[in-house]
Amino acid sequence: MKVVLLSGGSGKRLWPLSNDARSKQFLKVLEDKDGLNASMVERVWEQLKGVELDNSTIIATSFPQVDMITNQLGQNVPLIVEPERLDTFPAIALAAVYLYSVQGVSLEEVVTVLPVDPYVDDAFFHKVKELEELLNNTNAQLGLIGVQPTYPSSKYGYIVPEETKQAHVEVSHFQEKPTEEKAEHLLSFNALWNTGVFAFKLDTIINLLVDKGLPINYSELLNRYSELPKISFDYEVVEKLNHIVALPYAGDWKDLGTWNTLTEEMATTVLGKGVISSDSTNTHIINELDVPVAALGLNDIVIAASPDGILVTDKSASPRIKELLKGFEQRPMFEERRWGWYRVVDSASYEDGQEMLTKRICVIAGKNLSYQYHESRSEVWTIVKGEGEFVLDDKIIPVAAGDVLRIPARAKHGVKALSELEFIEVQTGFNLVEEDNYRVFEIWDDIVNHCSVVRN
């Protein structure tokens, strides 16, 4: 069996901690087996390791999430990166073609697709492994996992059985998120919550692409990716199949996509600097700022604070945050990258059109920023912690706390951290955007080999 983890979305329902660069699956608000803070994607990856599926798993994602994934899971996790964000069908199709034309996977191989952020027991992934045998035994076109509902929820889609066998159900149809009244009616038919897990033989997708006149060679499909229909896998594939089966799962399963559901699984009521009064009940503080947050006499409240903003919400109202933020756009103020992280400290625009942006940047020991230049801005770096090697226009020099480095516009520059390195970066110029970033080299050895002068 091959596994494709789908990592997408902007996770705006968990604003202000989540944004376009840091989706919900990367928030370190859960707890791992050692009692350390962990993200949803880290938790799922450990569970895949536990059932020995990690070596047969690839992650399908988009460019903005690549650094986050490699930062949290390491450089060796295989990634399929969409050239542009479309929907779940194009992402799965691209992954399928990669398996077929690059890895040489057989068309008879079972491929299981699952979201990167389910909150489940380890037993769920043992159930995932059973999908391979289920498809082979039933000759079904698609295998699913459905959770046996504990209450009539309007938050989930439903799998409605046509016939219940000894170990699986034959699927009649699907019901999108119903009203609670309709959900109660569905439970009388032994309907299951749809977990978003799909299993199919590889030829299902490959043959579909052939029928559409689309390439089944990975590099060719990358070049023609925009021709794929912007549609979900459910609508493009699932609803057109005739023989679908599902495995019922009786264990715990939860979608932690909103603050009210996420806080139910947090090991502590306060993350970061904060205090909650003793007369407050069912109240949580999640604070990424360096200033304290206090909650006094509050019940059923979430207070979430990050460089992107501050949210105070009743837990029952928290799923509506996405509606409230419609039309509210700003650059991410905090991002994790493959080399570390940065936080926007201050910004300003002046009457003459000049702009200023100040960042606090941390580079992990042994990591480096790419060798790059900017057309529209100059920078001043003040090293405040650690030691490193700094390169400016092909000359490498040692740097340490207290050094001030001036980088003119169009000057090539980069840095490697010998120990954990922090510096304050002040950008000045016009149109201070991330797109004004032209990379020459990514790998430090390539930078060193290119430089004509190295001073120790």
Protein Blocks (a to p, Z undefined) as FASTA:
>chain_A
ZZddddedjhlmlcckbcfklcfklpcfbccfkopacdfklmmmmmmmmnopmmmcccdd
dfklmmmmmmmnojklccdddfbdcbfmlmmmmmmmmmmmmnopafkbccddddfkbccd
fklmmmmmmmmmmmmmnopabdcdddddfbdcfkbccdddfbdcfkbccdfbdcddddfk
lmmmmmmnopacdehiacddfklmmmmmmmnopafbfklmmmmmmmpccddfklmmmmmp
fbdcddddfbdcddffbfklmmmmpcbfbecjddddfkbghiacddfbfbdcddehiahi
acdddfkbccdddfklmmmmmmmmgoiacddfbdcdfklccddfbdcddfkopacddddd
dddehiacdddddfkbccddddfedcddddeehiacdddehiacdddehiacddddfbdc
ddddddedehiafklcccfbfblklmmmmpmbdcZZ
